[in-house]
C-alpha cells in the first residue's frame, strides 16, 4: 500500500509517495520547477489563481506516478497540506469568482484593526486568541466592502487546501483547525465566532462544512481521477495548514515541542496545552492538528513573511545570472559572523505580524563601499532572517514556551550552513534536522486519518534525524553583538519601541 501527500506552497506544489510498511519515500517532485506566479495588482496585494494550483497538482501527480512506476489502485489514502490564511471564493457551481487572496496580502489590515477595536481587545484575545488582523475573515470582509458584486455571488469560501480537496472530492469542507487559522473560531465557546462574523458583516452560510482533520473527508471523483491519473474512490483522509502540518511531519505533537521552516516565509511553531496569546498579537495561536476539547493542543505560530523570498530576490537581482542557491550559500560562508557591520532588515514581503501588521519594507544598513561586496549582502541577509526569527522566539519565550531544541526538515534555507548556524547561534537553541518535508508529513497524516497507522508512534517510526546543529560557545559573543546591532537599526527599532 502507498500514501500520497501534497503540500501546496506559495512557489510550488510538492507531492510525495510513501510506502506504508517501510515509511520510505518512493517518489517526490514539485511543480512548477520555476516559482509559481504571485500577482500584485496593487502595492501590498498578493494573489494566485487557484486553477494554477490544480494544474500543477495534476502535473506533479503524473510525475511521481511515473517515477515510482506503481499501480495507482494501490494508493490507499491522500493527505493535503497548504499555505495558510488564504481565501478562495466560489459560486453555487463551484466556479472560482476571483483570484485567491493569499497569506502575505496586506490589504485587509485596517479592517482587521477596526474589528479588533469594535469587538474589544480583551474579547478578541480571550475568545479568538488573536487580533482579526490580516487573516482570512478580514480578507473576506475586504471583498464585501470593495467588490460587492463578487461578494453577492459567493456561495462558499475555502482555504487553499479546502479548494484542492474540493477539486479532488467535490466536497466543500474545512476543519476546526482551518477555521481557527482564518480567525473564525471562538476558543472559549468551541464554536464559530458569531460575534466576529457580525462585526465584519459576514454570513455563517458562507463557511464550509466542518470535517475532522484526520478521517475520511471524501473520495476522489472519476473526473479528478482521470485528470490526475489516479484511481477513483481513493479517500482523502487528512488536511492541515502548512505550519501545523510541518509540525506533524516532524512528529511535533506534544506540549513543549518546537518545529521550524524557512521557505518563502520563515516560521517557528510551538505546541502548548493551554490557551495563550501575545497581548500585541505578534505571534498567533491556532488549534493544532491533534486538538480535542478533552485533550487540547494549541499551535503557537511565529511567521516572518520575508525569509526565502529575500533569498530569492537576491538570487534574481544581485547574484550573477545562472548562480544557484548552493553557490550563494558558499559565497556567504566566506564572510565572518556579523557581515563586517552590515545589517539586513528582511521585511519586504507585506505586513509582518511580529510588527503588529506594519509593513516597514526591507532595508540594508551599514554598507561601506570600500570593504563590502555581494558576499557581505548574502551573509547579512541570511543573518537578518535568523535574527528576525530570534526576535519572534523571544516573544514566544515570554509566553512561557521553552525553546531549547528546534526540529526542522533538511530543506529550503535549512540547507544553508550559514543560516542554520546563525539561527542556532543567536537563539542558543539546538537544531535537529530530519529527512522529511511537508508532503511526506501530509502522506503520514493520511495514513493516520485512514487508520492505516494505529498511532503517531507507528506513523513516524521511520523518521530519520540526519544532523544536529549545536550553538558554538566561542561564537556566542559575535552573534550577540550582531543581533544587538540588527535590533538597533533605526527603521526597525522605532517600530519595535512603539509597541
C-alpha positions as CSV (number, residue, x, y, z in Angstrom):
1,X,0.0,0.0,0.0
2,X,1.1,3.6,-0.6
3,X,0.2,7.0,0.8
4,X,0.1,10.2,-1.3
5,X,0.8,13.6,0.2
6,X,0.5,17.0,-1.3
7,X,1.9,20.3,0.0
8,X,0.6,23.5,-1.6
9,X,3.1,26.3,-1.1
10,X,3.4,29.8,-2.5
11,X,6.1,28.8,-5.1
12,X,5.1,25.2,-6.0
13,X,3.1,22.1,-5.1
14,X,5.2,19.3,-3.8
15,X,4.0,15.6,-3.8
16,X,5.4,12.6,-2.2
17,X,4.5,8.9,-2.4
18,X,5.3,6.8,0.7
19,X,5.4,3.1,1.1
20,X,3.2,2.3,4.1
21,X,5.2,-0.6,5.6
22,X,8.7,0.8,5.3
23,X,7.8,4.5,5.5
24,X,10.3,5.2,2.7
25,X,9.5,7.9,0.2
26,X,9.4,6.2,-3.2
27,X,9.0,9.3,-5.3
28,X,8.9,13.0,-4.8
29,X,8.7,16.1,-7.1
30,X,7.3,19.6,-7.3
31,X,5.7,21.7,-9.9
32,X,6.3,24.1,-11.4
33,X,10.1,23.9,-11.4
34,X,10.2,27.7,-11.6
35,X,8.3,29.6,-8.9
36,X,4.5,30.0,-9.2
37,X,3.4,33.5,-10.1
38,X,2.2,35.7,-7.3
39,X,0.2,38.6,-8.7
40,X,0.4,42.1,-7.1
41,X,-2.2,44.3,-8.8
42,X,-1.5,46.9,-6.2
43,X,1.3,47.5,-3.6
44,X,0.7,45.2,-0.7
45,X,-1.5,42.8,-2.5
46,X,-0.7,39.1,-3.2
47,X,-2.9,36.9,-5.3
48,X,-2.7,33.5,-7.0
49,X,-5.1,31.7,-9.4
50,X,-6.5,28.5,-7.8
51,X,-6.6,26.9,-11.2
52,X,-2.8,27.3,-11.3
53,X,-2.6,25.2,-8.1
54,X,-4.8,22.5,-9.6
55,X,-2.9,22.4,-12.9
56,X,0.4,22.0,-11.1
57,X,-1.1,19.3,-8.8
58,X,-2.0,17.3,-11.9
59,X,1.5,17.7,-13.3
60,X,3.3,16.7,-10.2
61,X,1.0,13.7,-9.7
62,X,1.7,12.3,-13.1
63,X,5.4,12.9,-12.4
64,X,5.6,10.9,-9.2
65,X,3.5,8.1,-10.5
66,X,5.9,7.8,-13.4
67,X,8.9,7.9,-11.1
68,X,7.5,5.2,-8.7
69,X,6.1,3.0,-11.5
70,X,3.3,1.7,-9.3
71,X,-0.3,0.7,-9.9
72,X,-2.4,3.8,-8.8
73,X,-5.0,1.4,-7.4
74,X,-2.5,0.6,-4.6
75,X,-2.7,4.2,-3.2
76,X,-4.7,3.9,0.0
77,X,-5.2,7.5,1.1
78,X,-4.4,11.1,0.3
79,X,-3.3,13.9,2.6
80,X,-3.2,17.6,1.9
81,X,-1.1,20.4,3.4
82,X,-1.5,24.0,2.2
83,X,-0.4,27.6,2.5
84,X,-2.4,29.1,5.4
85,X,-4.7,32.1,5.7
86,X,-5.7,32.3,2.0
87,X,-9.1,33.0,0.7
88,X,-10.8,31.2,-2.2
89,X,-14.3,32.2,-3.2
90,X,-16.7,30.1,-5.3
91,X,-20.2,30.4,-6.7
92,X,-23.0,27.9,-6.5
93,X,-21.5,26.0,-9.4
94,X,-18.1,25.7,-7.6
95,X,-16.5,28.2,-10.1
96,X,-13.8,30.4,-8.7
97,X,-15.0,34.0,-8.6
98,X,-11.7,35.9,-8.3
99,X,-8.0,35.1,-7.7
100,X,-7.2,33.8,-4.2
101,X,-6.0,36.4,-1.7
102,X,-3.1,34.6,-0.2
103,X,-1.3,34.8,3.2
104,X,1.1,37.6,2.5
105,X,-1.5,40.0,1.1
106,X,-1.8,43.2,3.3
107,X,-5.0,44.8,2.0
108,X,-7.2,43.9,4.9
109,X,-5.0,45.1,7.8
110,X,-7.2,48.2,8.6
111,X,-10.4,46.2,8.5
112,X,-8.9,43.7,11.0
113,X,-7.8,46.5,13.2
114,X,-11.3,48.1,13.1
115,X,-12.9,44.7,14.1
116,X,-10.3,44.4,16.9
117,X,-11.3,47.8,18.3
118,X,-15.1,47.2,17.8
119,X,-15.1,43.8,19.5
120,X,-12.7,45.0,22.1
121,X,-9.1,43.8,22.6
122,X,-9.9,41.8,25.7
123,X,-12.7,40.0,23.9
124,X,-10.6,39.1,20.9
125,X,-7.6,37.9,22.9
126,X,-9.7,35.8,25.3
127,X,-12.1,34.3,22.6
128,X,-10.1,34.4,19.3
129,X,-6.6,34.3,21.0
130,X,-5.6,36.8,18.2
131,X,-6.4,40.1,16.7
132,X,-8.5,39.6,13.5
133,X,-5.5,41.1,11.9
134,X,-4.9,40.3,8.2
135,X,-6.4,36.8,8.3
136,X,-9.0,35.1,6.1
137,X,-12.0,36.6,7.8
138,X,-10.7,40.1,7.3
139,X,-9.9,39.4,3.7
140,X,-13.5,38.3,3.1
141,X,-14.7,41.5,4.7
142,X,-12.5,43.4,2.3
143,X,-14.3,41.8,-0.6
144,X,-17.6,42.7,0.9
145,X,-16.6,46.3,1.2
146,X,-14.6,46.7,-2.1
147,X,-16.1,44.1,-4.5
148,X,-19.8,43.9,-3.6
149,X,-20.7,42.4,-7.0
150,X,-18.4,39.5,-6.3
151,X,-19.4,39.2,-2.6
152,X,-23.0,38.8,-3.5
153,X,-22.2,35.8,-5.7
154,X,-20.2,34.0,-3.1
155,X,-21.7,30.6,-2.2
156,X,-18.8,29.3,-0.1
157,X,-15.3,30.3,0.9
158,X,-12.4,28.0,1.3
159,X,-8.8,27.9,2.4
160,X,-6.3,26.9,-0.3
161,X,-6.2,23.3,0.9
162,X,-10.0,23.1,1.1
163,X,-10.1,24.1,-2.6
164,X,-7.7,21.3,-3.6
165,X,-9.8,18.8,-1.5
166,X,-12.9,20.1,-3.3
167,X,-11.4,19.5,-6.7
168,X,-10.4,16.0,-5.6
169,X,-13.7,15.0,-3.9
170,X,-16.4,17.5,-4.9
171,X,-17.0,18.2,-1.2
172,X,-16.7,21.8,0.1
173,X,-15.3,21.3,3.7
174,X,-12.9,22.7,6.2
175,X,-11.5,21.8,9.6
176,X,-11.7,23.3,13.0
177,X,-8.0,24.0,12.8
178,X,-8.7,25.7,9.4
179,X,-11.4,27.8,10.9
180,X,-9.1,28.9,13.8
181,X,-6.3,29.9,11.3
182,X,-8.9,32.1,9.5
183,X,-9.8,33.7,12.8
184,X,-13.4,32.4,12.6
185,X,-13.1,30.3,15.8
186,X,-14.1,31.1,19.3
187,X,-11.7,29.1,21.5
188,X,-13.8,29.7,24.7
189,X,-17.1,28.5,23.1
190,X,-15.5,25.8,21.0
191,X,-17.5,27.1,18.0
192,X,-17.6,29.6,15.2
193,X,-17.3,33.2,16.5
194,X,-20.7,34.7,15.5
195,X,-19.6,38.0,17.2
196,X,-16.8,38.3,14.7
197,X,-19.0,37.5,11.7
198,X,-21.5,40.1,12.8
199,X,-18.9,42.8,13.2
200,X,-17.4,42.0,9.8
201,X,-20.8,41.7,8.1
202,X,-20.3,38.1,7.1
203,X,-22.8,35.2,6.9
204,X,-22.1,31.9,8.6
205,X,-23.6,30.2,5.5
206,X,-20.5,31.2,3.5
207,X,-18.4,28.9,5.7
208,X,-17.6,25.4,4.5
209,X,-19.0,22.4,6.3
210,X,-16.7,21.1,9.1
211,X,-14.8,17.8,8.7
212,X,-12.2,16.2,11.0
213,X,-8.6,16.9,10.4
214,X,-8.0,13.1,10.5
215,X,-10.6,10.9,8.9
216,X,-12.4,10.3,5.6
217,X,-13.2,13.7,4.1
218,X,-14.4,12.4,0.7
219,X,-13.3,10.2,-2.2
220,X,-11.5,11.1,-5.4
221,X,-14.1,11.5,-8.1
222,X,-14.0,9.9,-11.5
223,X,-13.3,13.3,-13.2
224,X,-10.5,14.1,-10.8
225,X,-9.0,10.6,-11.2
226,X,-9.0,11.0,-15.0
227,X,-7.1,14.3,-14.7
228,X,-4.6,13.1,-12.2
229,X,-4.0,9.5,-13.4
230,X,-5.3,8.1,-10.1
231,X,-8.0,5.6,-9.2
232,X,-11.4,6.9,-8.4
233,X,-12.5,6.2,-4.9
234,X,-9.2,6.9,-3.0
235,X,-10.2,8.6,0.3
236,X,-8.8,12.0,1.3
237,X,-8.2,11.4,5.0
238,X,-6.1,14.4,6.2
239,X,-5.7,18.1,5.7
240,X,-3.9,20.8,7.6
241,X,-2.3,24.2,7.1
242,X,1.4,24.1,6.2
243,X,2.8,25.0,9.6
244,X,0.7,22.6,11.7
245,X,1.4,20.0,9.1
246,X,5.2,20.8,9.2
247,X,5.0,20.2,12.9
248,X,3.2,16.9,12.3
249,X,5.8,15.9,9.7
250,X,8.5,16.4,12.4
251,X,6.4,14.5,15.0
252,X,5.9,17.7,16.9
253,X,2.6,16.9,18.6
254,X,3.2,17.3,22.3
255,X,3.4,20.4,24.6
256,X,6.8,21.9,24.6
257,X,7.9,20.6,21.2
258,X,9.0,23.1,18.5
259,X,9.2,23.0,14.7
260,X,10.6,25.5,12.2
261,X,10.5,26.1,8.5
262,X,12.3,28.6,6.2
263,X,10.7,28.5,2.8
264,X,9.2,31.6,1.2
265,X,8.3,32.6,4.8
266,X,10.2,31.7,8.0
267,X,8.2,30.2,10.8
268,X,8.6,28.8,14.3
269,X,5.7,26.7,15.6
270,X,5.4,25.5,19.2
271,X,2.8,23.2,20.7
272,X,1.1,24.1,24.1
273,X,-1.6,22.6,26.2
274,X,-3.1,26.0,27.4
275,X,-4.9,28.8,25.7
276,X,-2.4,31.6,25.5
277,X,-1.8,34.7,23.5
278,X,0.5,37.6,22.9
279,X,-1.0,40.9,24.1
280,X,0.1,42.6,20.8
281,X,-0.9,39.5,18.7
282,X,2.6,39.4,17.2
283,X,2.6,35.7,17.3
284,X,-0.6,33.7,16.8
285,X,-2.4,30.8,18.4
286,X,-4.4,28.2,16.5
287,X,-5.8,24.7,17.1
288,X,-3.2,22.1,16.4
289,X,-3.9,19.1,14.3
290,X,-4.4,16.8,17.3
291,X,-6.6,19.2,19.3
292,X,-9.7,17.9,21.1
293,X,-11.8,19.6,23.7
294,X,-10.9,16.9,26.2
295,X,-7.2,17.0,25.4
296,X,-6.4,20.5,24.0
297,X,-3.4,21.1,21.9
298,X,-2.7,24.6,20.6
299,X,-0.2,25.7,18.0
300,X,1.6,29.0,18.6
301,X,3.0,30.4,15.3
302,X,5.6,32.9,14.7
303,X,5.8,33.9,11.0
304,X,8.3,36.1,9.1
305,X,7.0,36.8,5.6
306,X,10.4,37.8,4.2
307,X,12.6,34.7,4.6
308,X,13.2,32.7,1.5
309,X,11.6,35.4,-0.5
310,X,14.5,37.7,0.4
311,X,17.0,34.9,-0.6
312,X,15.1,34.5,-3.9
313,X,15.2,38.3,-4.5
314,X,19.0,38.3,-4.0
315,X,19.4,35.4,-6.4
316,X,17.4,37.1,-9.1
317,X,18.6,40.6,-8.7
318,X,22.0,40.7,-7.0
319,X,23.8,37.5,-8.0
320,X,25.2,36.8,-11.4
321,X,22.8,35.1,-13.9
322,X,22.8,31.4,-13.5
323,X,24.0,31.4,-9.9
324,X,22.2,28.7,-7.8
325,X,21.4,28.8,-4.1
326,X,24.2,26.5,-3.2
327,X,26.7,28.9,-4.7
328,X,25.1,31.8,-2.9
329,X,25.5,29.9,0.4
330,X,29.2,29.2,-0.4
331,X,29.7,32.9,-1.1
332,X,28.0,34.0,2.2
333,X,30.1,31.5,4.1
334,X,33.3,33.4,3.1
335,X,32.3,36.3,5.3
336,X,32.6,36.3,9.1
337,X,29.8,36.4,11.6
338,X,28.2,39.9,11.7
339,X,28.9,40.5,8.0
340,X,31.5,43.1,8.9
341,X,28.9,45.6,10.0
342,X,26.0,45.1,7.6
343,X,22.5,44.5,8.9
344,X,19.6,43.5,6.7
345,X,16.0,44.0,7.8
346,X,14.1,41.3,5.8
347,X,10.5,42.7,6.0
348,X,9.9,43.2,2.3
349,X,7.0,40.8,1.7
350,X,4.0,42.6,3.1
351,X,2.8,43.5,6.6
352,X,4.5,41.5,9.3
353,X,2.6,40.1,12.2
354,X,5.6,40.5,14.6
355,X,5.5,44.2,13.8
356,X,1.8,44.4,14.7
357,X,0.9,44.1,11.0
358,X,3.1,47.0,9.9
359,X,4.7,47.0,6.5
360,X,8.1,48.7,7.1
361,X,9.7,47.2,3.9
362,X,13.2,45.6,3.7
363,X,16.3,47.7,4.2
364,X,20.1,47.3,4.2
365,X,22.2,49.1,6.8
366,X,25.9,49.8,7.2
367,X,27.2,49.3,3.7
368,X,30.7,50.6,3.2
369,X,31.7,50.9,-0.5
370,X,35.3,50.3,0.3
371,X,35.0,46.9,2.1
372,X,31.7,45.3,1.3
373,X,30.7,43.2,-1.8
374,X,27.9,40.8,-2.8
375,X,29.1,38.2,-0.3
376,X,28.5,40.5,2.6
377,X,25.0,41.2,1.4
378,X,24.3,37.5,1.1
379,X,25.5,36.7,4.6
380,X,23.9,39.7,6.2
381,X,20.6,38.7,4.6
382,X,20.7,35.1,6.0
383,X,21.6,36.5,9.4
384,X,18.8,39.1,9.2
385,X,16.3,36.3,8.6
386,X,17.7,34.3,11.5
387,X,17.7,37.5,13.7
388,X,14.1,38.3,12.9
389,X,13.1,34.7,13.9
390,X,15.0,35.2,17.1
391,X,13.1,38.4,17.8
392,X,9.8,36.4,17.5
393,X,11.2,33.5,19.5
394,X,11.9,35.9,22.4
395,X,8.1,36.8,22.2
396,X,7.2,33.1,22.4
397,X,9.5,32.6,25.4
398,X,7.7,35.4,27.1
399,X,4.5,33.4,26.6
400,X,6.0,30.5,28.5
401,X,7.4,28.3,25.7
402,X,10.7,26.6,26.4
403,X,12.7,26.8,23.1
404,X,15.9,24.9,23.6
405,X,15.5,22.4,20.8
406,X,14.1,23.2,17.3
407,X,13.2,20.5,14.8
408,X,13.3,21.3,11.1
409,X,13.3,19.5,7.8
410,X,16.6,19.4,5.9
411,X,15.2,21.6,3.1
412,X,14.9,25.2,1.8
413,X,17.1,27.6,3.8
414,X,18.0,24.9,6.4
415,X,20.2,23.5,3.7
416,X,22.4,26.5,4.2
417,X,25.1,26.1,7.0
418,X,25.2,29.9,7.3
419,X,21.5,30.2,8.0
420,X,21.2,27.3,10.4
421,X,24.4,28.2,12.3
422,X,23.1,31.8,12.6
423,X,19.8,30.6,13.9
424,X,21.4,28.3,16.4
425,X,24.0,30.8,17.4
426,X,21.6,33.7,18.0
427,X,18.9,31.7,19.8
428,X,21.3,29.4,21.6
429,X,18.9,26.6,20.7
430,X,20.0,23.2,19.3
431,X,18.6,22.5,15.8
432,X,17.7,18.9,14.8
433,X,17.4,18.3,11.1
434,X,15.2,15.5,9.8
435,X,14.9,13.8,6.4
436,X,11.3,14.9,5.7
437,X,9.2,17.7,4.3
438,X,5.6,18.8,4.3
439,X,4.4,16.5,1.5
440,X,5.8,13.5,3.4
441,X,4.1,14.7,6.5
442,X,0.8,15.0,4.7
443,X,1.2,11.4,3.5
444,X,1.8,10.2,7.0
445,X,-1.2,12.2,8.2
446,X,-3.3,10.5,5.5
447,X,-2.1,7.1,7.0
448,X,-3.2,8.2,10.4
449,X,-6.6,9.5,9.1
450,X,-7.3,6.3,7.3
451,X,-6.5,4.2,10.3
452,X,-3.6,2.5,8.4
453,X,-1.3,3.7,11.2
454,X,-2.6,3.0,14.7
455,X,-0.7,5.8,16.3
456,X,1.8,8.6,15.6
457,X,4.5,6.4,17.1
458,X,3.8,3.9,14.3
459,X,3.5,6.6,11.6
460,X,6.8,8.2,12.5
461,X,8.8,5.1,13.4
462,X,10.9,5.6,10.2
463,X,11.5,9.3,10.6
464,X,15.3,9.8,10.4
465,X,17.3,12.5,12.1
466,X,20.2,13.4,9.8
467,X,22.1,16.1,11.7
468,X,22.2,18.2,14.9
469,X,23.4,21.8,14.8
470,X,24.7,22.8,18.2
471,X,25.4,26.5,19.1
472,X,29.1,27.3,19.3
473,X,30.0,28.8,22.7
474,X,33.0,30.5,21.0
475,X,30.7,32.3,18.6
476,X,28.2,33.4,21.2
477,X,29.6,36.9,21.7
478,X,29.8,37.5,17.9
479,X,26.2,36.6,17.3
480,X,25.1,38.6,20.3
481,X,26.8,41.7,19.0
482,X,25.5,41.3,15.5
483,X,21.9,40.8,16.8
484,X,22.2,43.9,19.0
485,X,23.3,45.9,16.0
486,X,20.5,44.5,13.9
487,X,17.9,45.3,16.6
488,X,19.2,48.9,16.9
489,X,18.9,49.8,13.2
490,X,16.7,52.9,13.2
491,X,13.8,51.8,11.0
492,X,13.2,48.6,12.9
493,X,13.9,49.8,16.5
494,X,11.5,52.6,16.1
495,X,8.8,50.2,15.0
496,X,9.6,47.8,17.9
497,X,9.7,50.5,20.5
498,X,6.3,51.8,19.6
499,X,4.6,48.6,20.6
